[in-house]
């Protein structure tokens, strides 16, 4: 499936993943819109003005409440953004007859499930089977380093990779026209393995200490059977 000339709108276009996707989609020749949260508050039914005269072919729903520990104490905010917001985007995609790409999380496959993951699973349940749900995980380059995080919980098993790497794979999914739940990542590794790609001196923090440090049950193993 060629993306050149397709009209694509992103929610969360100014976020970590959204920025990487917009760069790639521009290069693919898409006609692209990525309203800010002020221009498009997905928790309301008010639409961005661009949709008054511009009908997208694809909606990529990246916007989310992503403060995982914060979700434990701010449950209403997490539900409002991740569940109500997704419900509004799903309804819009149906009304406009466009394809929906919903970005979810690998945390939905881990138990016991924290509240953030619970809201992402609730959001998945709102997305029709004919659309695309992408379960994935990513970290920004520079997350670990002398002037950044110097430690990493270990062992934590994952298919996560750098945000730019995952963004390219998400575009592959869009091109392939895969539908349903699509697991996106790279070969399994520990989170320490990923950190060491940029910071060889990263220190191990025993994962058993994680729960007390972050305030929720920290996922130890989010490996998935990868689709792509």
Secondary structure, DSSP 8 states (H G I E B T S, - for coil): ---TT-EEEEESTTSHHHHHHHHHHHHTT-EEE---TTT--TTSS---GGGGT---SEEEE------HHHHHH-HHHHHIIIIIHHHHHHHHHHHHT-EEEEE--GGGGSSS--HHHHHHHHHHHHS-TTSEEEE--EE-TTSBSTTSB-EEEES-EE--EEHHHHHHHHHHHHHHT--EEEE---S-EEHHHHHHTT-TT-EEEEGGGHHHHHSS---SB-------
